[in-house]
Amino acid sequence: MSEYTPIGLGHEATTTTALTHSGNFHVDETLGYVVLHYALAPMGDLRARILDGTSDDCLKFYRSRNPEQIQAADIVFDVGGIYDPTKGRYDHHMKNKPLRDDGTPYSAAGLLWKDYGKAAVRNLVRTQVDDATIAAIWQSIDKSLVVPIDQDDNGVAKMGKLSLADIVSACSPPWDTAELHGPEEAKRRETLGFANAATAVASHLVNTIDRVRASLKAMDRVLSSYAAAEDKRILLMDTGMPTEKVIFEHDLPVIYVVSPTGGGQWNVKAVPPERGAFGQRISLPEAWAGLDGAKLAEACGVSDAVFAHPARFICGAASWEGALTMAKRALEIDAALKQQG
């Protein structure tokens, strides 16, 4: 827990000014700006604040290398040569740069996420959640998004093509923009490029935070359903949601997941041998493969059976009772075949 209150997160009545460098931009400072936007002024206009400074809220944002402007700003990130969060300074280009506990160098985005990330998450989560959930979402985003940006920006490991870093870089104007269009137009296009990049990063952050929130909710639902299951090999869910992540992270011996689909049907889905892999821990019966309707109902003995995929990883019935019966019979058939073998 921080021993200081990051600038802008207290009860200041005045406007907070934030600044990063002008010129070429990367995902590092772009995400840094987006984090400050959602932490300090989420109702403001993210693009207008960049393009013409007209966002009417408590956050003003500048891109400059002018020493006087850097000195005057409340929060300075990715420029200035100082890391002192008590004074709102978040650069990481010094010889003794700030490091994570595992030795990974922070980027400016990582430093801002450390101080302002939870506030940003709190403002972005659309439902009431407790502090523990906010912390869990923050930690998940830190691990999956912010650490890779730290690594990429410090030359530790590349994020790769079509990564968020690559998308931000593609928003920069080409190298010969000033040569073709003049310095003023080049500067205008650079500013527009940063606004476009910030919009893309903001959209990604908003969606990712909401997906992590939903993932934590799914974990609680899956573990609750598993605890209530009579046969721990069959997970019966009352609504569709991602289950595979929870099954493997908690080492659950689930073979089949029974859950409803949007069309009122109930499916039986076989769990793969490894997370994200093809194949199944136990495939559905070979005699059902590719059948549907009356032929499937006759083969499996479930009157409302609807279909069975030829690849034997999924089948379905019109009711949860039918789908659950199909899952039980698939296990019985597998056990009988193993006894014969």
C-alpha positions, -999 to +999 in steps of 0.1 A: +000+000+000+013+034-010+024+057+019+014+087-002-017+097-020-010+100-057-015+135-071-051+140-082-066+111-061-071+131-029-097+158-026-079+185-046-103+212-059-079+224-086-073+210-120-045+184-124-021+189-153-004+159-168+024+159-194+043+134-215+068+140-243+060+152-278+074+135-309+073+098-316+049+080-293+046+044-281+021+022-262+039+031-230+030+068-227-003+062-246-015+037-220-002+060-193-024+088-205-054+065-208-049+053-172-048+089-159-079+097-179-099+069-163-085+074-128-089+112-126-115+124-152-134+094-168-163+116-178-140+139-199-134+138-236-103+117-241-097+127-277-106+164-274-082+168-245-054+157-268-064+175-300-074+209-287-074+208-249-112+215-248-122+187-224-140+205-196-130+185-166-103+184-138-076+169-160-055+189-185-030+170-208+000+182-227+027+167-249+059+187-248+096+185-242+098+221-231+116+222-197+094+250-183+062+231-192+077+199-177+085+218-145+050+233-142+030+201-147+016+182-118+022+148-133+050+141-157+055+107-172+080+091-197+101+123-197+119+145-172+145+120-159+129+117-125+110+090-107+094+105-076+057+096-073+053+118-043+060+147-066+041+133-096+072+123-116+070+090-134+100+087-158+119+054-162+149+064-184+174+069-157+205+048-150+189+036-117+155+030-132+126+017-110+123-021-111+096-046-102+102-071-074+114-097-101+138-072-116+117-063-146+121-026-154+090-005-152+077+016-181+059+048-174+027+030-180+036+004-154+045+031-129+012+049-134-007+017-133+009+010-100-004+042-085-035+050-105-046+016-119-070+007-091-088+040-093-091+035-131-105+000-126-130+013-100-143+040-124-145+014-152-163-015-135-199-011-143-213-031-114-209-030-077-179-050-066-158-051-034-122-039-030-109-075-032-124-078-067-110-044-078-075-056-066-079-089-085-089-072-117-059-048-113-036-077-107-049-096-138-045-065-161-010-059-146+001-094-154-015-098-188-011-063-203+011-039-183+040-063-176+044-071-214+043-033-221+070-028-194+091-055-211+085-042-246+093-006-238+125-015-220+138-039-247+134-070-225+109-088-248+089-077-279+051-078-277+050-090-313+030-081-344-006-072-340+000-065-303-013-034-287+022-019-291+021-026-328-013-010-331-002+022-314+030+024-335+008+021-367-010+053-356+022+073-359+026+093-392+053+080-416+088+093-414+086+115-444+054+134-434+073+166-428+092+162-460+059+158-480+036+181-461+057+205-441+065+207-403+032+222-392+011+195-409+035+168-396+029+181-361-009+181-366-008+145-379+014+134-350-011+148-325-040+132-343-021+099-343-017+101-306-054+107-302-062+078-324-038+056-305-052+067-271-087+059-284-077+024-294-058+018-261-088+031-241-112+008-259-089-022-252-085-013-215-123-008-210-132-041-227-104-060-209-113-048-175-149-058-180-139-093-193-117-098-162-146-088-140-168-113-157-141-140-155-139-136-117-176-139-115-175-170-136-149-185-113-172-182-083-201-197-103-181-226-116-166-235-082-201-233-066-216-256-092-187-280-089-192-281-051-229-289-056-223-316-082-232-352-073-208-366-099-177-344-099-170-355-135-201-336-148-204-299-142-240-286-146-242-249-152-274-228-151-261-204-177-234-203-204-200-189-194-163-198-198-155-228-176-123-243-190-100-217-174-114-224-139-114-262-145-076-262-153-065-235-128-082-254-100-074-289-113-110-300-113-116-336-126-145-325-149-151-345-180-183-329-194-198-295-189-236-293-193-249-257-200-277-239-219-273-222-252-289-190-264-315-209-284-330-228-255-310-259-261-287-276-236-252-288-247-228-313-233-192-302-241-162-324-234-132-309-216-099-311-235-069-329-220-051-296-216-063-260-216-068-248-251-059-281-267-079-302-292-092-335-282-111-346-251-104-361-217-131-386-227-147-383-262-184-387-266-195-422-278-184-431-313-219-445-320-234-410-316-210-392-338-226-372-366-262-382-357-291-359-350-328-360-343-346-393-342-315-414-351-295-398-323-324-403-298-325-440-307-287-444-304-284-427-270-318-435-255-326-398-248-359-388-264-351-351-268-315-355-281-308-330-308-273-335-322-238-350-317-208-335-335-188-358-357-157-348-338-173-361-306-165-331-285-201-317-282-237-329-283-270-315-272-306-320-261-337-299-258-337-300-220-312-299-192-325-333-181-318-348-215-283-332-218-274-344-183-286-379-191-264-379-223-234-369-202-240-397-177-245-423-204-214-412-222-194-419-190-212-453-186-203-463-222-167-453-217-164-473-185-180-503-202-156-501-232-126-499-208-138-530-189-140-549-222-106-537-232 
